[in-house]
Amino acid sequence: MAVEKIKEKGIVVAYRSNVHYKGKRYIGKRRQLKEEAELDELEQKRDLLTGNYLEESRKTLEDGFNDYMTLVAPKQLSPSSYRTANSYYKTHIKPAFGFREMTSIKSIEIQKFLVQKENELANSSIIKLYTLMNQIYKAMIQWNEIKDNPLDGVKKPPPNYKEKSTWSKEECHKFLSVAKEYQSYPAFWLALQFGLRFSEVIGLQWEDIDFKNKILHVNQAYHEREKKLGRLKTKTSRRSIPISDKQLIFLEKHKEKQTPRSKLVASNSNGSFLIKGNVRHAMRRICKRAEVKLITFHELRHTHATLMLELNEHVKIVQQRLGHAKAETTINIYSHVRPQVHQDSAQRFSDFFEV
């Protein structure tokens, strides 16, 4: 019997191919239509005869997740991302699919699952669910455990980039003029001058700055929970940023006057790592004293990128400075620029177009 009928309470509810070859039985996927199971049968026979048959694993998604988290994730994810992936799987994915064989999970089921999650999770969280499942399936395919990835048939939720709160050049100068009195001043200066993330600023060491060739190398990040330097957020976060002459002078003077001496460019009064909570507290006080709107430390990075784009710097340059994998990401995040920039652009085109 090449096609097997699957019955429940005496009623045929599905079909699957059932091929015998060289004394061994090969069972196909559960199908709703008999014709689909018959196609599976033909493909199985062809692959068996040509030696191309891959007997798919019957591992559950739970098994696949454990393999991925043991063999792949530790090398690809930062400690915080690893914890997030573990939490998202156990809280959301495992209850829905953990017990299921990976080959039995269909694209439409995953799509429905993601749509249902829209009622309880933010857009960014739903994207994380999609990405995690996709990474698990890709790993299992790479190991020849399964053939197909149902996520290929699932529409990934588009990123919902919110407009960032940023400062004008004038607000930056007002803030920095007051920030000079605080030990976290170098951290603020680095974020505004180079668009570094907080973890990159805190993890920046003097050995990462090439004073001779005027280049700042982003090689590691500080992980506050583990209290140590470690991997960057992504592979493309590792980057080299040119330093201007004025920036170089500032860094040289800061290194010369730094008290106490430290391996870190931005350090606390003990020469050790700055604490995020203390920096955040200082930022609130400085914003109030400087009479500028309060933004987050991460929005200093956004301010840097926005100002660069307002200078008409090419988006590829901004992308590389920020360490984004794709220019598309940079464009989507910074699609907003201040209204005056649009007005200036309109005026420039009008002046150019007029005879």
HELIX and SHEET records of a PDB file:
HELIX    1   1 LYS A   34  THR A   50  1                                  17    
HELIX    2   2 LEU A   61  LEU A   71  1                                  11    
HELIX    3   3 ALA A   73  GLN A   76  1                                   4    
HELIX    4   4 PRO A   79  TYR A   88  1                                  10    
HELIX    5   5 TYR A   89  ILE A   93  3                                   5    
HELIX    6   6 LYS A   94  PHE A   97  1                                   4    
HELIX    7   7 MET A  102  SER A  104  5                                   3    
HELIX    8   8 SER A  107  LYS A  117  1                                  11    
HELIX    9   9 ASN A  123  GLN A  142  1                                  20    
HELIX   10  10 PRO A  150  GLY A  153  5                                   4    
HELIX   11  11 LYS A  169  ALA A  179  1                                  11    
HELIX   12  12 TYR A  185  PHE A  194  1                                  10    
HELIX   13  13 PHE A  198  GLY A  203  1                                   6    
HELIX   14  14 TRP A  206  ASP A  208  5                                   3    
HELIX   15  15 LYS A  235  SER A  237  5                                   3    
HELIX   16  16 ASP A  245  LYS A  257  1                                  13    
HELIX   17  17 LYS A  276  ALA A  290  1                                  15    
HELIX   18  18 HIS A  298  GLU A  310  1                                  13    
HELIX   19  19 VAL A  315  LEU A  322  1                                   8    
HELIX   20  20 ALA A  327  ILE A  333  1                                   7    
HELIX   21  21 PRO A  339  PHE A  353  1                                  15    
SHEET    1   A 3 VAL A   3  GLU A   8  0                                        
SHEET    2   A 3 ILE A  11  TYR A  21 -1                                        
SHEET    3   A 3 LYS A  24  ILE A  27 -1                                        
SHEET    1   B 3 ILE A 209  ASP A 210  0                                        
SHEET    2   B 3 ILE A 215  VAL A 218 -1                                        
SHEET    3   B 3 ARG A 239  PRO A 242 -1                                        
SHEET    1   C 2 ALA A 221  HIS A 223  0                                        
SHEET    2   C 2 LYS A 228  GLY A 230 -1                                        
END                                                                             
